[in-house]
C-alpha cells in the first residue's frame, strides 16, 4: 500500500511486525481468561452430561466410568479424559484469574509489578493444580 495523504501512521503495519510483538504476561493471562471461559461455555453440554450421568443412578454411574475407561464408539477413553483435563484447566485458570481481577479491582493494585507477579502466580498455580489433577485422572 502506498502512502497517501489520507493514510494514517500505522495503517500499513506489516503482518510480520504484528507477529513479532511480545505480549506482556498479564496480557497472556487476560487472553487465557477469556479463552477458558469460552471453552467452558462450548463444552457445557459435556459438563451437563457428566454431572447428570454421574449422579442419576448406580447404573448410569457405571456407564459414566465405562466411557472414561473404554471410550464410546471410535473415540477412546483417553480422549474423554483429555477433554475432562481441558475442562479442569479451564475452570482452574478462569477461577484464579477471576480472583486476580477481583483483587485488583477491590484493592486498586494496578501496578506493572503486581500485574506481572499475579500473572505468574495465576499461570503457575493453574498449571500445577491441573497437572496434579491430571495425574489423578490418568493414573
HUKA-V313002 format. One record per run of one state. SS is the DSSP state (A for helix, B for strand, O for the rest). FROM is the first residue (numbers start at 1). TO is the last residue. If there is no record, write none. Layout:
[[SS	FROM	TO] [SS	FROM	TO]]
This chain:
[[O	1	14] [A	15	19] [O	20	24] [A	25	42] [O	43	43] [A	44	55] [O	56	57] [A	58	70] [O	71	71] [B	72	72] [O	73	74] [B	75	75] [O	76	76] [A	77	107] [O	108	111] [A	112	138] [O	139	139]]
